[in-house]
């Protein structure tokens, strides 16, 4: 019984971490938007790539694909240096 409770608790914590990440997507998008509004010195290629990654991240977030959203958004942040 005690082992079952531990396993159940671990599963609940794993599920909660997924929900926490799902709610972080908007914060990542805000950080990208704030950096873009400061007109960073980016090559035209990197600027286009960041814009596309940001849009992809938002689309994935709205579709409930939060892992993909975070991957896109974090890649955009890396290019922006944040």
Buried (B, 14 or more C-beta within 10 A) or exposed (E): EEEEEEEEEEEEEEEEEEEEBBEBBEEBBEBBEEBBEEEBEBEEEBBEBBBEBBEBBBEBBEEEBBEBBBBBBBBBBEBBEE
